[in-house]
């Protein structure tokens, strides 16, 4: 009688387990090509700029898929420690410049995008008033100061600099971060960190080059974290009087844990289906 009771308990537990597995199997598994709404720190990284152009230009790389409809803002306004440097709460572009990039189509991880690129898959906004502002317009970034920082972030449609929703990456060429008190200073916003390679300052020895660029060939293929580590290594950067920004794409692979989960899930689903057919 005790044995039958134990078997009954095991039978209930087994049915519950199979129900959970079945729910997992019919649900979506991890997909390295599926983008979710909103971006996280390090989902994009700045990988170079030219600061004596007409206009100045820069490049970024997607280290995670970007869904159609996502907007990313770029500014050379420094972070004061609490906000972007701005003379007024309703000044749309702050003390310096603000550019907007919009994904028209889904953008795959690994895509390199330059401000000079034109594509039906995305749109650069470099003219027109910043919505919600009493003053301020979108414009190409003006990054010709001897010391500069460029921030990638997401924000609300109205006054995005005053209403940041996610800090994504910051690239600085001074060798150190400090609270912004002028056009050549800026610190690390909350949400970014040098420890997780989302806030990069290049050594002072870079001086005031006209051109800086990450060497995309420094890593053949890697996860988001591996690419961020490679990008944060100053030895993988070039500085010169002139140059051409990276273009094309890099190979970004999913984190190993996600692949293990997906493969294990598929194997488990196959076993459950085989068990069902056997019965």
N, C-alpha and C positions, 0 to 999 in steps of 0.2 A: 504493500500500500504506500509506504514511504517512497519507494522507487517510482511508482506511477505518479506520485505527487511531484517528485523532482522532474520527471520527464515532462509533466504538464507545464511546470514553470519554465523549463528549457524551451518547450515548444512556443510558449508565448513570447519569450525573449527573442527566439530565432525569427518569428514572424515580424516582430517589431524591428529587428535589425534589417531584415530583407526589405521592409517598407521604407526605411531610411535610405538604403542603398538604391532602391528603385527611384525614389524622389531625386536622389543625386544624379542618377543616370539620365533621367529625362530633362534635368535642368542643364543650363549652359556650363560647359567646362571652361577652364582658362583658355583664352585665345590671345596670342601675341599680336594680333592685328586688329583687335577691337578696342576702340577708344571710349573712354568714359567722359561724362560731362565734368568740366572743371579740370585744372591741371595742378600738379603738385610741384614742390621745390625740386629742381633738377630735371624736370620733364623736358626743358629746353636749356641749352647752354650757349652763351656767346663764344664764338670761336675766331673773332678777328675784326679789325676795323682799319679804315683808311681815313686819316683825319686832316688831309689837305686836298680833298676832292671838291668837286663842284656839282652836287653837294658832297659832304662827307658820307661815307657808307660803312656798313657793318654786315656781319653774317652771323646766323645762329643755326643750330642743329636741333632737330627734334629727337630726344632720347626716349620718347614714349609716343604712341599714336596720338594724334590730335584730331578731335571730332570736328566735322563741319559745323560752323556757327561759333566756334571759339574765337575770342579776341585776345590778343596779347599786346600790351603796351610797352614801349621802350622809352626811357628818358635818361638824360644826363644830369638832371637835377639830383643833387646829393641828398642822402638820408641824414636827417639831423640827429637821429636817435629816437625820435617819436613820429616823424613824418617827412615827406619830401619837402625840401626847401622851397617855400612859396611866400610871396609878400602878402597874399590875402587868401582868405578861405574860399573865395569864389574865382580865383585866378586859375584858368584851365590848364595853362602850360607851365606854371611856376616861374622861377627865375631864368630857366633855360628852355630846353625844347622837349617836345613830346611827339612820338610817332605811334601809329596804331597799325597792327597787322591783323587780318581777319582770314580765317580758314573758310573757303567757299566749299571745298570738298574735304573728305577725310584725308589727312596727311599721315603717311606711314612713319613709324620710327626710323630714324636714320637719314631722313631728308634734310639736306642743307639748303638754307634759304638766305639769299642776299637781298639787301634793300634795292639793288639794281635789277633784280629778277622780276620778270613779268610772266604771269601764268594764269590760266582760267581757274586754277585750284586755290588761289589766294589773292588777297587784295591789300595793298599798302595805302594807308590814308595819311597824306602829308600836306593836305590843305584843308581849310575850313575851320570854323569855330569849334572849340571843344564844347560838347553839349553840357548845359547847366552852368556854364561859366559866364560871369559878367565881362570877362576878357580872356584872351588866350586862344591860340589857334594851333592846329596840328601843323607840323613842319618836319622836314628831314632833320635828324639830329646834327647839331653843330658841336663837334668834339675836337676842335682844334686847339684847345687850351694845353699848356705844357703838362698839366695833370688832369686826368679825366676818370670818370666812372660811368658805366652804362648799366642800367637796371632793366631787367625783364620782369613784368608783373601782370597780374590780372586785376581788374577793378570794375566798378559799375559803369554803365554807359554814360551817366552824368558825372562829371568831375571825377574821373577815375583816379587821378593822383591823390585826391582827398579821401577817396573811398576804396582803398586797396582791399581786394578779397584774397589774393594769394601772391606772395613773392616767389619768383621762380629762379632767378639767377642774377648775380652782379659780377661784372668784370671791371677791375681797377688797374691803372698802369702806374701807380705811384709807389708801390712797395709796402703800403700800410693803409689801414682804414682809420678814419677819424670823423667825428661828428661834423656835418656840413655847416660851414660858416661862410663859404664863398663858392665860386663856380668850380674850383679845383679840389674840393673836399667832399667826402661822403663816407658814411659808415655802413655797417652791415645791418639790414633790417631784421626784425624778429621773423623767424621762419627759415632764414638762411644761416649757413655756418661754414667756416673754413674747414671744420672737422668732417662735415659730410660733403665737402667739395662743391658746394653751391655758391660760395663766395670766394672769388679768386682775385688776388692782387699780385701783379707781376713785380719782380724785383726792381729796386731803384736803378740798377745798372742798365735797365732798358732805356732810361733817360726819357727823351721826348721824340720817339720815332714817328715818322709819318705813317708807318704801316706795321701792324702786328698781326700774326696769324698762328693758329694752332695747326700743327702738322698732323693731318688726318691719317697719314700712313703710319703713325707711331703705334697704332693698334690695329691688327688685322680684323678682329671681330671681338665683341664683348657685350656684357650686360650694361644697363644704364649705369650701375655703380662703377663698373670697370672703366667705362668711357669718362665718367666724371673724374675719376682718379687720374686718368691719363691727361685730361684737359687741365687739371689743377697742377700738373707738373711743369714748372717753368722751362725745363729742358726740352719740352716738346713744342716750344713756341719759337717763332722767328720774328725778329724786329729788323726793319730796314727802312731806307728812304722811300722805296717804292715796292710794289708787289701786287699780286693778284689774290683776291680772297678765295677761300675754298669753295668748291661747287660740287654738284652731284649728290652723292649719298655715302653713308658709312653703314657697316653691318652691326645692327643692334639686336641682340638675342635676349630672350626672356631670362629672368633669374632662374637658376637651377631648381630652387624649391618649387617654383610654379610648374616647371616641366615635370618634376617628379610627381606632383599632385595630379597633373593631367594624365600622365601615363598610368599611374596607379588606379585612378578613377576609371579609365578605359578598360584596364584589365579586370577590375572588379565588376564593371558592368557586363563584360563578356562572360564572366563566370556565372553571374546571376542569370543571364539569359540562357546559358547552357543548362543550368539547373532547372529552369522553368521548362525547357524543352524536354529534359529527361523525365520530368513528372507529367 
